[in-house]
Amino acid sequence: MLLLAFDTATPAVTAALHDGGRVLAESTVVDARRHGELLMPAVDRVLSEAGAAIGDVTGIVVGTGPGPYTGLRVGLVTAAAFGDALGVPVHGICTLDGIAYAAGLAGLDGPFVVATDARRKEVYWARYDSPRERVTEPAVDRPADIAQTVAGLPAVGAGAALYPEVFTDVRAPEHQSAGALAALAAVRLAEGTEFAPPLPLYLRRPDAQVPAGYKAVLPK
């Protein structure tokens, strides 16, 4: 087994290789505006560090969000292209689940909350009873609107760090780890657990909209 995992649903552009037992190489760069530029160099770095070729990969693991439209689609389109070109399966995993699993690897048990930055003064979030057991569907909300729901719970993720008045017990990690995402995928594969389809969890419409009432420029 050689899993190539990556996620671009958050400002962390992260990629990793996992052999089913351990992370062989990982690269993470935090930059919210350069997902398209940074992802392929990250993939090249982890392949080079592990001494592997892209043809050695037996499966792709990709974070499915939730996340902003532009960044999220970079990873999903790349995953689909790799899967098609290599003839290997593409496994989708909720980005929040990857961060929750990373929190478990860092020593956090449960219950706790994962929250990432959704911009517009909102967070993408979900609640977990343990690092592998999500008990709410991913959602997007203003922190003040979920303050009672998350009160007193440890929280991980960059979204939680932005709103300490609501998430009062912020823990590591702050960003997604493709290594943790790959490790979670390896566990699920060993257990025979089904994966989510590699489709985006946007949770809201993109910022870019077709303008209403625009004038036609072609002659009638």
GIHU-V972217 format. One record per residue. RES is the residue in three letters. SS is DSSP state (A for helix, B for strand, O for the rest). Layout:
RES:SS
RES:SS
This chain:
MET:O
LEU:O
LEU:B
LEU:B
ALA:B
PHE:B
ASP:B
THR:O
ALA:O
THR:O
PRO:O
ALA:B
VAL:B
THR:B
ALA:B
ALA:B
LEU:B
HIS:B
ASP:O
GLY:O
GLY:O
ARG:O
VAL:B
LEU:B
ALA:B
GLU:B
SER:B
THR:B
VAL:B
VAL:B
ASP:O
ALA:O
ARG:O
ARG:O
HIS:A
GLY:A
GLU:A
LEU:A
LEU:A
MET:A
PRO:A
ALA:A
VAL:A
ASP:A
ARG:A
VAL:A
LEU:A
SER:A
GLU:A
ALA:A
GLY:O
ALA:O
ALA:O
ILE:A
GLY:A
ASP:A
VAL:O
THR:O
GLY:B
ILE:B
VAL:B
VAL:B
GLY:B
THR:O
GLY:B
PRO:O
GLY:O
PRO:O
TYR:A
THR:A
GLY:A
LEU:A
ARG:A
VAL:A
GLY:A
LEU:A
VAL:A
THR:A
ALA:A
ALA:A
ALA:A
PHE:A
GLY:A
ASP:A
ALA:A
LEU:A
GLY:O
VAL:O
PRO:B
VAL:B
HIS:B
GLY:B
ILE:B
CYS:O
THR:A
LEU:A
ASP:A
GLY:A
ILE:A
ALA:A
TYR:A
ALA:A
ALA:A
GLY:A
LEU:A
ALA:O
GLY:O
LEU:O
ASP:O
GLY:O
PRO:O
PHE:B
VAL:B
VAL:B
ALA:B
THR:B
ASP:B
ALA:B
ARG:B
ARG:O
LYS:O
GLU:B
VAL:B
TYR:B
TRP:B
ALA:B
ARG:B
TYR:B
ASP:B
SER:B
PRO:O
ARG:O
GLU:B
ARG:B
VAL:O
THR:O
GLU:O
PRO:O
ALA:B
VAL:B
ASP:B
ARG:O
PRO:A
ALA:A
ASP:A
ILE:A
ALA:A
GLN:A
THR:A
VAL:A
ALA:O
GLY:O
LEU:O
PRO:B
ALA:B
VAL:B
GLY:O
ALA:A
GLY:A
ALA:A
ALA:A
LEU:A
TYR:O
PRO:O
GLU:O
VAL:O
PHE:O
THR:O
ASP:O
VAL:B
ARG:B
ALA:O
PRO:O
GLU:O
HIS:O
GLN:O
SER:O
ALA:A
GLY:A
ALA:A
LEU:A
ALA:A
ALA:A
LEU:A
ALA:A
ALA:A
VAL:A
ARG:A
LEU:A
ALA:A
GLU:A
GLY:O
THR:O
GLU:O
PHE:O
ALA:B
PRO:O
PRO:O
LEU:O
PRO:O
LEU:B
TYR:O
LEU:O
ARG:O
ARG:O
PRO:O
ASP:O
ALA:O
GLN:O
VAL:O
PRO:O
ALA:O
GLY:O
TYR:O
LYS:O
ALA:O
VAL:O
LEU:O
PRO:O
LYS:O
